[in-house]
Amino acid sequence: MEYISSDTNVWIDFSVINCIELPFYLPYTYIMDVDAIDDELLSPAGLRGKLLRCGLVSVELTIEEFNLAEEFGPRYPKLSIYDRIALAIAKVRGIVLLTGDGALRKAAKSENVNILGTIGILDQLLDGNYITEHEYERCLLELQKHNGQEVRLPKNEINSRLLRLKK
């Protein structure tokens, strides 16, 4: 099972479309710093509990990860402490970073950390036959409906996938 370091926003995307369990169909173990789980997964109400029940694993930072997260502060001033922690975990452990945050994605690219986001998870769910085309389309349409509000995803990426389904 492959481990993935989690940021918060992808979970919010899946929560908004009432599909929080979908990413857990994939053969990944999603990990998140224990403090980030306690501090960042408060809204929407019940998100923390749902994610833990689905299989989100809390982890403690190593000294190396803590120090690296501190080093990232001046280098990436737009990142929150928990963004820096998620990036440090991914970099030190050599695992993928799950995020849709633009500044965090940019920092991850600079640090040569592989990234996966909401749409990438949906693509993998469809490609691996974990969900049907109908479920995939429904998720994309729901994300499109909420985009620009609770969800912030590239409109062109959602639209291109919806167009592909119509062909």
Backbone as CSV, one residue per row, in Angstrom:
resi,resn,N_x,N_y,N_z,CA_x,CA_y,CA_z,C_x,C_y,C_z
1,MET,0.853,-1.182,0.000,0.000,0.000,0.000,0.894,1.238,0.000
2,GLU,0.593,2.160,-0.885,1.357,3.395,-1.019,0.814,4.448,-0.055
3,TYR,1.729,5.189,0.563,1.344,6.261,1.473,1.292,7.587,0.725
4,ILE,0.348,8.449,1.123,0.195,9.779,0.541,0.024,10.780,1.682
5,SER,0.827,11.851,1.643,0.732,12.922,2.638,-0.408,13.860,2.251
6,SER,-1.334,14.078,3.169,-2.562,14.830,2.865,-2.549,16.257,3.375
7,ASP,-3.008,17.138,2.487,-3.380,18.496,2.848,-4.902,18.449,3.060
8,THR,-5.477,19.528,3.501,-6.893,19.547,3.857,-7.855,19.750,2.689
9,ASN,-7.491,20.584,1.714,-8.493,21.054,0.752,-9.112,19.968,-0.125
10,VAL,-8.375,18.921,-0.450,-8.960,17.840,-1.254,-10.095,17.168,-0.475
11,TRP,-9.907,17.022,0.829,-10.956,16.403,1.647,-12.194,17.282,1.681
12,ILE,-11.997,18.583,1.695,-13.142,19.499,1.665,-13.890,19.355,0.340
13,ASP,-13.146,19.253,-0.770,-13.784,19.055,-2.083,-14.680,17.823,-2.066
14,PHE,-14.142,16.712,-1.579,-14.933,15.471,-1.570,-16.080,15.548,-0.565
15,SER,-15.899,16.299,0.507,-16.972,16.480,1.477,-18.119,17.289,0.876
16,VAL,-17.788,18.345,0.146,-18.797,19.216,-0.469,-19.694,18.428,-1.421
17,ILE,-19.120,17.443,-2.132,-19.918,16.656,-3.083,-20.428,15.351,-2.458
18,ASN,-20.325,15.250,-1.137,-20.815,14.083,-0.379,-20.221,12.759,-0.852
19,CYS,-18.926,12.769,-1.106,-18.227,11.559,-1.567,-16.917,11.371,-0.817
20,ILE,-16.915,11.638,0.467,-15.693,11.614,1.266,-15.013,10.244,1.247
21,GLU,-15.788,9.190,1.041,-15.215,7.844,1.082,-14.508,7.446,-0.211
22,LEU,-14.790,8.113,-1.321,-14.262,7.691,-2.620,-12.742,7.565,-2.683
23,PRO,-11.958,8.548,-2.218,-10.502,8.388,-2.321,-9.972,7.146,-1.606
24,PHE,-10.719,6.671,-0.620,-10.276,5.515,0.159,-10.486,4.193,-0.588
25,TYR,-11.161,4.233,-1.746,-11.281,3.045,-2.592,-9.946,2.709,-3.234
26,LEU,-9.112,3.728,-3.439,-7.813,3.525,-4.083,-6.852,2.835,-3.114
27,PRO,-5.839,2.161,-3.642,-4.914,1.418,-2.779,-3.858,2.314,-2.122
28,TYR,-4.318,3.350,-1.437,-3.430,4.289,-0.763,-3.779,4.356,0.716
29,THR,-2.779,4.693,1.501,-2.992,5.060,2.891,-2.692,6.543,2.981
30,TYR,-3.725,7.324,3.291,-3.578,8.764,3.407,-3.152,9.090,4.825
31,ILE,-2.078,9.864,4.943,-1.570,10.228,6.262,-1.600,11.745,6.413
32,MET,-1.726,12.162,7.665,-1.769,13.598,7.964,-1.235,13.801,9.372
33,ASP,-0.517,14.896,9.553,0.006,15.242,10.867,-1.133,15.296,11.890
34,VAL,-0.891,14.741,13.050,-1.914,14.649,14.090,-2.463,16.031,14.474
35,ASP,-1.600,17.037,14.557,-2.063,18.381,14.906,-2.893,18.995,13.786
36,ALA,-2.516,18.734,12.545,-3.297,19.239,11.410,-4.695,18.634,11.428
37,ILE,-4.787,17.352,11.741,-6.094,16.694,11.826,-6.957,17.384,12.876
38,ASP,-6.365,17.669,14.032,-7.123,18.281,15.126,-7.476,19.741,14.863
39,ASP,-6.604,20.461,14.149,-6.812,21.898,13.955,-7.480,22.275,12.640
40,GLU,-7.238,21.496,11.576,-7.712,21.895,10.248,-8.976,21.180,9.792
41,LEU,-9.279,20.046,10.345,-10.429,19.268,9.870,-11.671,19.519,10.723
42,LEU,-11.878,20.767,11.084,-13.014,21.130,11.938,-14.256,21.500,11.137
43,SER,-14.048,21.945,9.907,-15.159,22.408,9.091,-15.058,21.782,7.711
44,PRO,-16.142,21.285,7.180,-17.476,21.240,7.759,-17.539,20.286,8.962
45,ALA,-18.536,20.512,9.782,-18.707,19.721,11.002,-18.725,18.230,10.680
46,GLY,-17.993,17.470,11.464,-17.972,16.023,11.297,-16.928,15.524,10.312
47,LEU,-16.232,16.425,9.618,-15.244,15.996,8.612,-14.145,15.152,9.227
48,ARG,-13.601,15.597,10.343,-12.513,14.884,11.012,-12.911,13.441,11.311
49,GLY,-14.061,13.273,11.937,-14.523,11.936,12.306,-14.760,11.046,11.090
50,LYS,-15.376,11.604,10.054,-15.623,10.827,8.831,-14.323,10.346,8.216
51,LEU,-13.341,11.247,8.137,-12.066,10.870,7.525,-11.343,9.806,8.340
52,LEU,-11.362,9.940,9.644,-10.709,8.935,10.490,-11.420,7.584,10.369
53,ARG,-12.754,7.603,10.286,-13.498,6.346,10.111,-13.195,5.716,8.751
54,CYS,-13.010,6.542,7.733,-12.706,6.025,6.388,-11.289,5.458,6.297
55,GLY,-10.396,5.927,7.175,-9.049,5.373,7.153,-7.909,6.372,7.141
56,LEU,-8.186,7.674,7.263,-7.100,8.650,7.357,-6.262,8.307,8.588
57,VAL,-4.943,8.282,8.402,-4.032,7.883,9.481,-3.291,9.119,9.992
58,SER,-3.328,9.308,11.304,-2.581,10.417,11.895,-1.145,9.974,12.140
59,VAL,-0.212,10.881,11.879,1.206,10.580,12.083,1.856,11.692,12.895
60,GLU,2.880,11.318,13.608,3.709,12.281,14.336,4.867,12.682,13.437
61,LEU,5.247,13.931,13.513,6.394,14.410,12.739,7.689,13.859,13.297
62,THR,8.612,13.536,12.402,9.969,13.216,12.836,10.697,14.544,13.043
63,ILE,11.818,14.500,13.686,12.631,15.701,13.882,13.030,16.276,12.521
64,GLU,13.405,15.410,11.592,13.803,15.853,10.255,12.647,16.576,9.548
65,GLU,11.442,16.025,9.659,10.266,16.660,9.042,9.956,17.999,9.700
66,PHE,10.050,18.048,11.017,9.806,19.291,11.746,10.787,20.368,11.304
67,ASN,12.068,20.019,11.261,13.095,20.985,10.863,12.897,21.456,9.426
68,LEU,12.541,20.535,8.547,12.321,20.905,7.154,11.109,21.833,7.024
69,ALA,10.038,21.537,7.752,8.850,22.398,7.733,9.225,23.805,8.195
70,GLU,10.090,23.909,9.186,10.567,25.216,9.657,11.380,25.915,8.561
71,GLU,12.249,25.165,7.880,13.059,25.738,6.795,12.182,26.253,5.648
72,PHE,11.049,25.588,5.422,10.157,25.993,4.339,9.505,27.349,4.597
73,GLY,9.424,27.784,5.863,8.758,29.033,6.211,9.239,30.226,5.398
74,PRO,10.523,30.582,5.497,11.011,31.728,4.729,11.035,31.479,3.220
75,ARG,11.221,30.226,2.835,11.297,29.883,1.412,9.931,29.991,0.737
76,TYR,8.870,29.629,1.473,7.511,29.626,0.929,6.575,30.357,1.889
77,PRO,6.662,31.691,1.913,5.886,32.457,2.907,4.370,32.369,2.744
78,LYS,3.881,31.946,1.581,2.429,31.834,1.385,1.847,30.570,2.017
79,LEU,2.702,29.643,2.415,2.212,28.379,2.971,1.930,28.502,4.464
80,SER,0.827,27.878,4.882,0.529,27.799,6.313,1.487,26.783,6.938
81,ILE,1.537,26.763,8.247,2.392,25.790,8.934,1.986,24.367,8.560
82,TYR,0.682,24.112,8.448,0.252,22.751,8.123,0.529,22.387,6.672
83,ASP,0.526,23.384,5.775,0.945,23.135,4.392,2.420,22.730,4.374
84,ARG,3.234,23.458,5.131,4.668,23.155,5.178,4.921,21.781,5.781
85,ILE,4.123,21.425,6.767,4.266,20.110,7.398,3.907,18.997,6.409
86,ALA,2.783,19.153,5.691,2.385,18.140,4.707,3.458,17.978,3.634
87,LEU,4.034,19.089,3.196,5.106,19.048,2.204,6.353,18.384,2.768
88,ALA,6.708,18.723,3.991,7.892,18.120,4.622,7.718,16.610,4.777
89,ILE,6.538,16.171,5.183,6.279,14.728,5.314,6.457,14.045,3.961
90,ALA,5.870,14.633,2.919,5.968,14.031,1.584,7.419,13.976,1.114
91,LYS,8.152,15.063,1.312,9.533,15.122,0.838,10.428,14.140,1.598
92,VAL,10.370,14.171,2.914,11.242,13.316,3.725,10.925,11.832,3.506
93,ARG,9.645,11.501,3.403,9.259,10.091,3.261,9.249,9.629,1.803
94,GLY,9.458,10.564,0.875,9.493,10.213,-0.545,8.149,9.725,-1.057
95,ILE,7.083,10.405,-0.621,5.735,9.999,-1.020,5.024,11.151,-1.726
96,VAL,3.882,10.863,-2.303,3.067,11.837,-3.020,2.399,12.778,-2.026
97,LEU,2.198,14.019,-2.462,1.476,15.019,-1.682,0.092,15.195,-2.284
98,LEU,-0.934,15.029,-1.486,-2.323,15.222,-1.911,-2.733,16.648,-1.575
99,THR,-2.914,17.478,-2.617,-3.314,18.865,-2.392,-3.878,19.477,-3.659
100,GLY,-4.696,20.485,-3.473,-5.193,21.281,-4.574,-4.785,22.736,-4.400
101,ASP,-4.114,23.044,-3.314,-3.681,24.395,-2.997,-2.601,24.847,-3.984
102,GLY,-2.852,25.957,-4.672,-1.931,26.427,-5.709,-0.529,26.714,-5.200
103,ALA,-0.416,27.439,-4.095,0.903,27.776,-3.554,1.640,26.520,-3.087
104,LEU,0.906,25.592,-2.501,1.528,24.348,-2.032,1.955,23.474,-3.209
105,ARG,1.152,23.437,-4.263,1.524,22.678,-5.469,2.802,23.248,-6.081
106,LYS,2.891,24.576,-6.127,4.074,25.230,-6.685,5.319,24.904,-5.847
107,ALA,5.172,24.964,-4.525,6.288,24.629,-3.631,6.695,23.167,-3.797
108,ALA,5.710,22.279,-3.915,6.003,20.853,-4.085,6.787,20.612,-5.377
109,LYS,6.395,21.295,-6.433,7.134,21.162,-7.699,8.568,21.621,-7.519
110,SER,8.768,22.721,-6.806,10.122,23.227,-6.542,10.947,22.228,-5.734
111,GLU,10.280,21.475,-4.891,10.948,20.487,-4.033,10.987,19.087,-4.660
112,ASN,10.556,18.988,-5.914,10.516,17.692,-6.627,9.674,16.650,-5.911
113,VAL,8.538,17.097,-5.377,7.585,16.201,-4.719,6.414,15.999,-5.676
114,ASN,6.049,14.749,-5.917,4.909,14.451,-6.785,3.610,14.857,-6.108
115,ILE,2.664,15.314,-6.944,1.406,15.876,-6.449,0.221,15.119,-7.040
116,LEU,-0.812,15.003,-6.245,-2.082,14.453,-6.686,-3.162,15.353,-6.100
117,GLY,-4.223,15.612,-6.886,-5.306,16.467,-6.404,-6.656,15.798,-6.577
118,THR,-7.699,16.556,-6.359,-9.075,16.057,-6.425,-9.377,15.413,-7.776
119,ILE,-9.082,16.133,-8.848,-9.393,15.611,-10.182,-8.534,14.384,-10.500
120,GLY,-7.284,14.414,-10.076,-6.412,13.253,-10.264,-6.929,12.011,-9.547
121,ILE,-7.450,12.209,-8.352,-8.054,11.090,-7.598,-9.254,10.552,-8.372
122,LEU,-10.121,11.445,-8.853,-11.291,10.999,-9.624,-10.871,10.238,-10.878
123,ASP,-9.849,10.757,-11.572,-9.347,10.068,-12.773,-8.878,8.660,-12.428
124,GLN,-8.141,8.517,-11.336,-7.646,7.194,-10.933,-8.793,6.263,-10.535
125,LEU,-9.804,6.823,-9.890,-10.970,6.015,-9.518,-11.664,5.469,-10.757
126,LEU,-11.808,6.301,-11.788,-12.438,5.855,-13.035,-11.535,4.880,-13.780
127,ASP,-10.275,5.240,-13.945,-9.331,4.399,-14.694,-9.163,3.015,-14.066
128,GLY,-9.239,2.953,-12.749,-9.090,1.677,-12.043,-10.399,0.934,-11.855
129,ASN,-11.482,1.454,-12.433,-12.812,0.852,-12.311,-13.315,0.765,-10.872
130,TYR,-12.905,1.741,-10.065,-13.415,1.807,-8.698,-14.774,2.489,-8.673
131,ILE,-15.015,3.343,-9.689,-16.316,3.990,-9.845,-16.716,3.889,-11.317
132,THR,-18.008,4.038,-11.568,-18.516,3.975,-12.944,-18.361,5.342,-13.616
133,GLU,-18.530,5.358,-14.930,-18.519,6.631,-15.665,-19.621,7.548,-15.151
134,HIS,-20.765,6.964,-14.823,-21.882,7.753,-14.307,-21.499,8.423,-12.982
135,GLU,-20.867,7.682,-12.075,-20.440,8.254,-10.793,-19.386,9.340,-11.004
136,TYR,-18.466,9.079,-11.919,-17.407,10.028,-12.263,-18.021,11.336,-12.771
137,GLU,-18.976,11.204,-13.699,-19.634,12.379,-14.262,-20.395,13.152,-13.184
138,ARG,-21.092,12.423,-12.314,-21.837,13.068,-11.235,-20.896,13.864,-10.326
139,CYS,-19.744,13.284,-9.991,-18.759,13.985,-9.155,-18.252,15.243,-9.848
140,LEU,-17.930,15.126,-11.131,-17.447,16.288,-11.878,-18.506,17.391,-11.950
141,LEU,-19.749,17.000,-12.192,-20.827,17.982,-12.259,-21.046,18.670,-10.913
142,GLU,-20.944,17.912,-9.841,-21.079,18.501,-8.498,-19.925,19.446,-8.194
143,LEU,-18.713,19.041,-8.574,-17.559,19.920,-8.370,-17.724,21.198,-9.190
144,GLN,-18.206,21.043,-10.418,-18.439,22.193,-11.293,-19.467,23.142,-10.673
145,LYS,-20.523,22.571,-10.096,-21.596,23.357,-9.485,-21.080,24.196,-8.304
146,HIS,-20.155,23.649,-7.536,-19.641,24.324,-6.341,-18.331,25.069,-6.598
147,ASN,-17.816,24.975,-7.816,-16.529,25.587,-8.128,-16.631,27.107,-8.022
148,GLY,-15.598,27.700,-7.419,-15.598,29.141,-7.197,-16.189,29.519,-5.850
149,GLN,-16.762,28.530,-5.171,-17.306,28.763,-3.826,-16.493,27.928,-2.846
150,GLU,-17.070,26.807,-2.363,-16.325,25.952,-1.429,-15.212,25.188,-2.132
151,VAL,-15.369,24.980,-3.424,-14.412,24.222,-4.238,-13.672,25.206,-5.143
152,ARG,-12.360,25.029,-5.273,-11.574,25.875,-6.185,-10.687,24.984,-7.041
153,LEU,-11.224,24.615,-8.200,-10.511,23.742,-9.131,-10.437,24.410,-10.503
154,PRO,-9.477,23.997,-11.326,-9.390,24.573,-12.676,-10.613,24.195,-13.512
155,LYS,-11.390,25.198,-13.905,-12.615,24.958,-14.676,-12.327,24.178,-15.952
156,ASN,-11.221,24.524,-16.621,-10.900,23.854,-17.887,-10.644,22.357,-17.702
157,GLU,-10.095,21.961,-16.567,-9.838,20.536,-16.304,-11.158,19.778,-16.110
158,ILE,-12.077,20.380,-15.387,-13.392,19.754,-15.189,-14.119,19.677,-16.532
159,ASN,-14.144,20.792,-17.257,-14.857,20.840,-18.540,-14.286,19.864,-19.567
160,SER,-12.970,19.749,-19.640,-12.379,18.836,-20.630,-12.758,17.383,-20.331
161,ARG,-12.850,17.038,-19.074,-13.239,15.672,-18.715,-14.721,15.425,-19.018
162,LEU,-15.543,16.420,-18.747,-16.969,16.280,-19.052,-17.183,16.165,-20.571
163,LEU,-16.444,16.924,-21.341,-16.532,16.833,-22.812,-16.087,15.463,-23.309
164,ARG,-15.018,14.956,-22.725,-14.509,13.633,-23.107,-15.563,12.540,-22.873
165,LEU,-16.343,12.686,-21.822,-17.370,11.699,-21.514,-18.485,11.708,-22.544
166,LYS,-18.739,12.851,-23.148,-19.819,12.978,-24.117,-19.469,12.401,-25.492
167,LYS,-18.178,12.151,-25.731,-17.749,11.639,-27.045,-17.963,10.157,-27.166
